Amino acid sequence: MISPLHHTAEQHPNLLAVSSADLNLSYRQLSARVLALGHSLRQMGLGPGSRLAVISHNSLEMMMLYWACIDESILFVPISPRFPLAQANQLLGRLGIDHLYSQQPLPGIEASLIAPEFSGQLAMPAPNIDENKPANIIFTSGSSGSPKAAVHSLANHIHSAQGAVHMIPLNAGDCWGLSLPLFHIGGLAIINRCALAGACVQLIDPQHSLASQIAQVTHLSLVPTQLQRLLEQQCQLSSLKAVLLGGGSVSKSLQTELVARQLNAYCSYGMTEMSSQICTGVANTQGLSGRLLPQRQLTIREGVIWVKGPTLCLGYLTAQGIALPVDQHGWFCTADCGHWSEDGQLQITGRVDNMFICGGENVHPEEIEAQLTALAEIEAAIVFAEPDVEFGHLPAAIIRWASATRLSPNELDAKLTANIARFKRPRHYYEWPTTVQQTGIKVNRQQVIAAIK
């Protein structure tokens, strides 16, 4: 087979493939540039089995490198430019990555910095590829905080995209705003979905407001906070066919706005190891993550979620090779806790590694967070354990308010009384720290908690 990019270029050469404030490229044009870039990489000594790290924010060059690496069987390794250079250097050494692309100087990085040709064009047949070979790494911190290198094949991404359109259709001529970073599985999923569907990727410039760049966008992947800001700005969203929100439930205030604006918003449950979405459903305030998408399997054992299927990554890259920690039947433990609702939707109740014990009782922070964010006054909440001499631990909450309206601790306690047992109700409330910046879909719980201590 040839890559989805080149296949679409053959079938629909004049469809728009990528767009930004200062460029538009058709699939024919992007394909020709990627073929020339692959030739440039070969001239620099990269080939099958090579590993290329890319430290960059989203850009046309980063997109092109991904597809050129697919053509040349080079492992594409995007790394967040927010990583401290010492940590990035350690990752490169640990994984044997000796080639690096970056638009910015990176003093102290030991890998060989490459400067390939991005503006060339080649009119030639696209190379045949093996879609089951390792194609990329996405770093995921998991519960330990130490980055794990999840390895995906192109086949993983294809199966993921084919299942995703079952719930959120994506057609030729549609346009998905690339508002998530390519070093996040959600960002990489957008690139693959669009190439398979013949849709356009709209590059989002972080130097300008999101609202000013989505006039022609039909699909967006956002965190609820981003969508809330767009609605507060009275942004024109009439072109949007679908908004995919990270996480489960949305706040009551956001749900009200979605209904009033007649926006098709979806929530999902997904993970890096499963190549993005696993379950997807209509956005709701009940914490439901939707139904299982095709080409995925999910089972729940003693309240813990296990998954498998053709979207499951090849494993984690270590110094010893690629290893996938699965049981004898190929099931992967997510460490997420959950259950099926009566109408067949997945409800996430917490994580095994977030749970703590209060006076001998198990407390799942996510259960309390769902009740807090169901209040119209609250946009986001993180619940964590604070040490206590008598009970061992007591719950505390960090609150990001939806507006200037604030509720007192007593008012919050009264609103939680009907649905949350006394021992689960937070004893202390903290304001959301302004020093923590969120990138990607998921909030970094540890960073937010550390910022208020």
Buried (B, 14 or more C-beta within 10 A) or exposed (E): EBBBBBBBBEEBBEBBBBBBEEEEBBBBBBBBBBBBBBBBBBEBEBEEEBBBBBBBBBBBBBBBBBBBBBBBBBBBBBBBBEBEEEBBBEBBEEBEBBBBBBEEEBEEBEBEEBEBEBEEBBEEEBBEBEBEBBBBBBBBEBEEEEBBBBBBBBBBBBBBBBBBBEBBEBEBEBBBBBBBBBBBBBBBBBBBBBBBBBBBBBBBBEEEBBBEBBEEBBBBBBBBBBBBBBBEEEBEBEBBBBBBBBBBBBBBBBBEBBEEBEBBBBBBBBBBBBBBBBBBBEBBBBBBBBBBBEBBBBEBEEEBBBBBBBBBBBBBBEEEEBEBEBEEEEBBBBBBBBEBBEEEBBBBBBBBEBBBEBEEEEBBBBBBBBBBBBBBBBBBBBBBBBEEEEBBBBBBBBBBBBEEEEBEEEEBBEBBEEEBEEBBBBBEBBEBBEEBEBBBBBBBBEEBBEBBE
